Amino acid sequence: MKVNYFQSEYEVLRDKDRCIDCGICITECANEVHLRDKKGKLLAIDSKCVNCHRCVATCPVNALKIVKNEYCFRENYSWSRHDITNIYRQAETGGVLLASMGTAKEYPIYWDKILINASQVTNPSIDPLREPMETRTFLGKKNNEIEFDNDGEIVINETPFIELATPIMFSAMSYGSISLNAHKALAMAAKDLDILYNCGEGGLHESLYPYGDHTIIQVASGRFGVHSGYLESGAAIEIKIGQGAKPGIGGHLTGAKINKEISKTRMIPEGFDAISPAPHHDIYSIEDLRQLVDVLKEATDYKKPIIVKVAAVHNISSIVSGIARSGADIIAIDGFRGGTGAAPLRIKDNVGIPIELALAACDQRLREEGIRDSVSLVVGGSIRHSADIIKAIALGADAVYIGTSALIALGCHMCRACSMGNCNWGIATQREELVERLNPELGRERLVNLISAWTVELKEMMGGMGINSIEALRGNRLMLRGIGLNEKELEVLGIKSAGE
Amino acid sequence: MKYIDAKDLHYKELNKLIRYEEDTHVTLTNVMGQRFIGCALEGKNIDITGIPGNALGACLNGGSIITVHNNCQDATGDTMDDGEIIVHGNSGDTAGYAMRGGKILIKESGGYRMGLHMKAYNERQPLMIVGNRVGSFCGEYLAGGTIIVLGYRENGNCPVGNFCGTGMYGGRIFLRSNELPKDLSPYIDASVATIEELESIREEVTSFCSLFDITNIDLDKDNFYILSQSKVNEYKKKYTTV
């Protein structure tokens, strides 16, 4: 007798009165949930459903609904349904648990425990629709000294920098983890918005080279697709040391996802695993990091700013202080709630620290050491809306990276099944018929709408505080107050309590 | 032929001189640890006397040949794409890290992590030959290309340190040796190289030996082992999706 340890997590409900038997749900579901029985009657296999809502969203008569399966184990505070089923899963396969997107565990979200200030009486607030409001952001090393030549003229000694119309960038998502159409939408939107997107570590598809001025190209431990033309193609180069969702471990794109185009872009054979080692084996110290920074600067004739991306972990401020001395122009810090195409569940759920605390600690440390202006700080890993951005900038960030929010704008429904490669929304998949579902032009428009709306919101909140330039908000922690935080948390965040 | 005396030159000045030099053949003398020589260079030959510093020929491109008449330091040919680096001496650690094409030829010995994560793509088949021996972790994560360690002063003893080829998932490692490394990973297949396998490297090994005047290597008589990825894919069963 076969025993099934796994009850389906969701139930697919079909309203028989509404259903017109069209069968669109069958073609739309790549997970093969919907099918017809021998008599042609529509059925649903609940156990295959990942709750991505594609069938619900495409059903022309709203006949479908997906609900949580109410089946339950005997209640136990220590042993949740997930704990129990994961043990079944590992007992059956002997495998490491693999999951996608950011951690779903209930850790404190500090963004939601921080409140923003507004002007009343003593300092007039500003209406951004009627008065100038500056969100233009420059990332890179800021020279503090002015040099004069023999004639007393100022020597223009500019270090390379990035210019953004608004302090938001699309964070690294590789071609492989997401589809080419998703990359196209991000690239086109970045150009329209005059910001940058990051192509991630899988190389840059040849059709996207024309967007180079709005592209950050990434060099990770696998060095996939890295060659001189690639290094020259972007506006900046990011060395990926770590990722918030999986600090301390490498990456693995399975051979099944390496199709012809990805193979060409990553410069590895089709169907071949792409493994990124956990560390860069040429970097075991800050001095070694400096060496790679310098290699990339030499290779691009000192014309591109170099970003070093690390995951937020314990002692992050010391790490960032070291990186600031490695010659990097920009440091990107990725918080532990950041997303991923696939990461071991236990690492995703337990390793790293919240970006809010990491950011505050790093900004403070760099200020104390007098080197805050020698680098820009970009933070990512759980930025959900414009208020998170205001709080991040007031805590000391120069700009933010968004990944998950951008994918949601493209249609992602957060079902967290990216690693399976059957994304019904055409985002985290390489199956051609699925990728085609994501229209890059439409995606571009949705991304432009999102970032434009956020920028208006940023301006409104800044105006409310009586601040008319993003520069004046950066590190302005007096604009923030904590709520429901203990004294130590307030100290690390460097903010006062609400009411103070 | 352009001669540059590298004495007292900072690496930035030296590399700028090389980059903007119109002559395609540059000879450097008195090189003393300057880093990044020939970084991302394309279509130029560089001849070096002295000791070049770390990351010699990093991101090297096609049509370039860098010849070193002495030893070189760490990270030689890091992420190189094509071209040749010839060292008439020893190499430090991590030479050929992530190289995707071209050749690195080292007459004597190399340090730790030689040929780490080399990978191949179509016509780009990177090759590293080391005349004598290498340290630990040689060919770790190897994804493609060929590493040959000849042990020409080793009298048939194993010419590699510990953990040779750990995590390799492509490519080949040839060892001229009468014994296999004692700690070989179970995910590596090791066997005595067949005649066909030896034929595939004959031309390269022969020209390596004549280039460096090495006379005691005989492909027909000496024992060569070949290491490759095991048929059992260690990654296949690793994960279970939540």
Interface residues (C-beta under 8 A of the other chain):
Chain A: N86 R89 Q90 E92 T93 G94 G95 V96 L97 L98 A99 S221 G222 R223 V226 H227 S228 L231 H252 T254 S263 M267 I268 P269 F272 D273 I275 P277 H281 D282 Q291 L292 D294 V295 E298 A299 T300 D301 P344 L345 A417 S419 M420
Chain B: N15 R19 R35 F36 C39 A40 E42 N54 A55 A58 C59 N61 D74 A75 D78 T79 D81 T94 Y97 A98 R100 R113 L116 H117 K119 A120 Y121 N122 R124 E140 Y141 A143 G144 G167 Y169 G170 N233 Y235 K237 K238 Y239 T240 T241 V242
